[in-house]
């Protein structure tokens, strides 16, 4: 966090969480997390059967989507600025931007023989805030 001018806070954050594959096969049954034998060919096909909004992670019939998350990354930058700080309290405004990326484990090769990576969403998020923090009054009898 930095304070370049009076009443201003600027912050930056980057984080990453990663999981490792733990796959197993018993007879013909595939299981575990990040199994390379899972089929993810339906992850890139949005199911619009329920209307124009579709459904998250609900593939079209005949396709599969396990979407085991291998890595989640986030980058955030933002600031807070005091608009007023005095006897009546404090008014602050803030702005924040986030970039979030999920990476899935690859699945079975597609018809072309390339790894089927499935869905890897990238999300851009922005927030604006205006806050009033009141003063605490203490009454003395």
KAGIRA-V61907 format. One record per pair of residues at least 6 apart in sequence whose ideal C-beta (glycine too) atoms are under 7 Angstrom apart, sorted by the first residue. I is the first residue (numbers start at 1). J is the second residue. Records with the same first field share a line. If there is no record, write none. Layout:
I = J  J
This chain:
1 = 9  10  11
2 = 10
3 = 9
4 = 10
7 = 81  82  85
8 = 79  81
9 = 79  80
10 = 79
11 = 78
12 = 77
13 = 76
14 = 75
15 = 74
16 = 71  73
17 = 72
18 = 70  71
19 = 33  69  70
21 = 33  34  105
22 = 32  33  34
23 = 32  34  35  36
24 = 31  32
30 = 37  38
33 = 68
34 = 68  70  105
36 = 106  107
37 = 108
38 = 66  107  108
39 = 64  107  108
40 = 64  65  66  67  104  107  116  118
41 = 63  64  110  116
42 = 59  60  63  64  65
43 = 59  65  67  118  119
44 = 118  119
45 = 59  60  63
46 = 54
47 = 54  55  58  59  60
48 = 54
57 = 65  67
59 = 65
65 = 118  119
66 = 107
67 = 104  118  119
68 = 104  105
69 = 102  104
70 = 103  104  105
71 = 103
72 = 102
73 = 101
74 = 98  100
75 = 99
76 = 96  98
77 = 97
78 = 94  95  96  97
79 = 94  95
80 = 92  94
81 = 92  93
82 = 90  92
83 = 91  92  93
84 = 90  91
87 = 135
88 = 135
89 = 132  133  134  135
90 = 133
91 = 132
92 = 131
93 = 129  130
94 = 129
95 = 128
96 = 127
97 = 126
98 = 125
99 = 124
100 = 123  125
101 = 122
102 = 120  121
103 = 120
104 = 117  118  119  120
106 = 115  116  117
107 = 116  118
108 = 116
109 = 115  116
110 = 116
